[in-house]
């Protein structure tokens, strides 16, 4: 039996320290977690008795008897999805992120996550970190990067596209970095004028401030794609007039309310509202390789992987003080 320290949510919302004990099965890998991204999705489960975190990176400590893909000492990373059935049409077509029987963060293996000293992961859902990509940068890519990559690659973006990004946060800033590396023009919409300089440094071509008082927006050319990456749904009536005919909108926000768009503006322009989620396994491998080759490094704020550090990271994220992805470091 193997035991390791974990950090969990609680009914009060306070972060608590605990421990998890598990056997190492034949196809599983014991990972020493060196870094973990902190996602706003973790805030949604802060009041539940479960281990938090789903953006892990670390090194292999021990492998099961049937493990063939990893060896002790190798760097690795894991993300939001834990498994899939491998036999349905989605899995067989390489779209395992849409497997009806998939196991994911908060719904399976709630006794372990990336907020902790270690985790035991199936080798088929563990990923090698490229040599040219630091672990502290690989970790936040495992969810934030994965989700953005899926929207840009499963429904392929073209270098000639003008891509709008609503929200310059964890997902939004990675969108800018990826889209710019793909050769796209990038237009950022943010609620903070203070992020303008950062957006330009990341590669944004245009930057517009959107506040609750904003009633209309004027931009140079229409947008071919719009990724909504904030922590709540935007005011869609502001953005539909900015879209080119037959353009696509990708709502990547984690929201539990209904999605409502102005009907006639949407229909007459022939717009596409495209759902997107985390990347498939192949998509994750391609994303990590792309990030390494193009020297894409998320902008991170580091906190120690301690009870105080986890609590501070979560509170800072909730208050909007993270620029732009919080990362816990062991």
Buried (B, 14 or more C-beta within 10 A) or exposed (E): EEEBBBBBBBEEBEBBEEEBEBEBEEBBBBBBBBBBBBBBBBBBBBEBEBBBBBBBBBBBBBBBEEBEBBEEEBBBBBBBBBBBBEEBEBBEEEBBBBBEEBBBBBEEBBBBBBBBBBBBBBBBBBBBBBEEBBBBBBBBBBBBBBBBBBBBBBBEBEEEBBBBBBBBBBBBBBBBBBBBBBEBBBBBBBBBEEBBEBBBEBBBBBBBBBEEEEEEBEBEEBBBBBBBBBBEBBEBEBBBBBBBEEBBBBBBBBEEEEEEBEEEBBEEBEBBEBEBBBBBBEBBBBBBBBBBEBEBBBBBBBBEBBBEBBBBBBEBBBEEEBBBBBBBBB
